[in-house]
C-alpha cells in the first residue's frame, strides 16, 4: 500500500524524495536490530544496557556522518544557552 501511495502521489504531486537514502536507513536499522537480537543478554544485566547504548550510539554516529550534520554550530548554541 505504501508503494502504491508513493507512485500515485508522484503522479499528481511529484516530490523529489531520496528513496535510496530512506532504504539505506531501513537497512542500517534492520542490521542493528539483528545485531541486538544476536547479542542477547538478560534484561537486568549491565551488558544489556551497554549493548543497547552502543547500538544507539552507532546509529546516531552513522546518521551524523550520512547527513553531514555539522556539530560545531550546535555545540556553540549549547554553550550560549548556559
Kinemage of the C-alpha trace (Angstrom):
@kinemage 1
@onewidth
@group {chain A} dominant
@subgroup {mainchain}
@vectorlist {calphas} color= white
{ca unk a 1} P 0.000 0.000 0.000
{ca unk a 2} L 2.907 2.347 0.723
{ca unk a 3} L 4.388 1.714 -2.712
{ca unk a 4} L 1.046 2.339 -4.432
{ca unk a 5} L 0.552 5.565 -2.450
{ca unk a 6} L 4.067 6.712 -3.325
{ca unk a 7} L 3.636 6.172 -7.063
{ca unk a 8} L 0.158 7.646 -7.096
{ca unk a 9} L 1.356 10.681 -5.150
{ca unk a 10} L 4.303 11.152 -7.508
{ca unk a 11} L 1.882 11.175 -10.414
{ca unk a 12} L -0.141 14.128 -9.083
{ca unk a 13} L 2.256 15.858 -6.634
{ca unk a 14} L 5.829 14.982 -7.552
{ca unk a 15} L 8.216 15.398 -4.619
{ca unk a 16} L 11.901 14.505 -5.102
{ca unk a 17} L 12.245 12.028 -2.225
{ca unk a 18} L 15.645 10.444 -1.613
{ca unk a 19} L 14.449 6.857 -1.905
{ca unk a 20} L 17.919 5.254 -1.823
{ca unk a 21} L 18.740 7.085 1.397
{ca unk a 22} L 15.474 6.005 3.039
{ca unk a 23} L 16.064 2.389 2.027
{ca unk a 24} L 19.601 2.689 3.391
{ca unk a 25} L 18.268 3.821 6.772
{ca unk a 26} L 15.842 0.885 6.857
{ca unk a 27} L 18.726 -1.455 6.045
{ca unk a 28} L 21.005 0.037 8.713
{ca unk a 29} L 18.223 -0.109 11.288
{ca unk a 30} L 17.480 -3.713 10.382
{ca unk a 31} L 21.127 -4.689 10.703
{ca unk a 32} L 21.387 -3.019 14.118
{ca unk a 33} L 18.196 -4.753 15.263
{ca unk a 34} L 19.601 -8.070 14.070
{ca unk a 35} L 22.845 -7.410 15.941
{ca unk a 36} L 20.808 -6.623 19.047
{ca unk a 37} L 18.940 -9.926 18.746
{ca unk a 38} L 22.125 -11.917 18.160
{ca unk a 39} L 23.860 -10.307 21.160
{ca unk a 40} L 21.087 -11.242 23.557
{ca unk a 41} L 21.698 -10.625 27.276
{ca unk a 42} L 19.474 -10.709 30.329
{ca unk a 43} L 17.286 -7.621 30.596
{ca unk a 44} L 18.623 -6.586 34.003
{ca unk a 45} L 22.310 -7.169 33.268
{ca unk a 46} L 24.750 -4.339 32.698
{ca unk a 47} L 25.771 -5.923 29.368
{ca unk a 48} L 22.209 -5.461 28.116
{ca unk a 49} L 22.386 -1.720 28.757
{ca unk a 50} L 25.895 -1.397 27.341
{ca unk a 51} L 24.864 -3.262 24.172
{ca unk a 52} L 21.764 -1.116 23.620
{ca unk a 53} L 23.667 2.103 24.310
{ca unk a 54} L 26.405 1.080 21.872
{ca unk a 55} L 23.874 0.248 19.140
{ca unk a 56} L 22.121 3.582 19.650
{ca unk a 57} L 25.467 5.408 19.528
{ca unk a 58} L 26.357 3.599 16.286
{ca unk a 59} L 23.052 4.640 14.713
{ca unk a 60} L 23.470 8.278 15.788
{ca unk a 61} L 27.077 8.338 14.530
{ca unk a 62} L 26.011 6.904 11.151
{ca unk a 63} L 23.180 9.435 10.928
{ca unk a 64} L 25.568 12.322 11.612
{ca unk a 65} L 28.042 11.006 9.047
{ca unk a 66} L 25.454 10.292 6.329
{ca unk a 67} L 23.553 13.547 6.789
{ca unk a 68} L 26.791 15.525 7.164
{ca unk a 69} L 25.476 17.226 10.278
{ca unk a 70} L 27.788 19.975 11.440
{ca unk a 71} L 28.214 19.652 15.198
{ca unk a 72} L 30.174 22.870 15.741
{ca unk a 73} L 27.181 25.254 15.380
{ca unk a 74} L 25.100 23.005 17.616
{ca unk a 75} L 27.757 22.920 20.313
{ca unk a 76} L 28.147 26.712 20.140
{ca unk a 77} L 24.407 27.167 20.659
{ca unk a 78} L 24.513 24.867 23.678
{ca unk a 79} L 27.377 26.880 25.178
{ca unk a 80} L 25.442 30.130 24.643
{ca unk a 81} L 22.425 28.714 26.449
{ca unk a 82} L 24.388 28.180 29.692
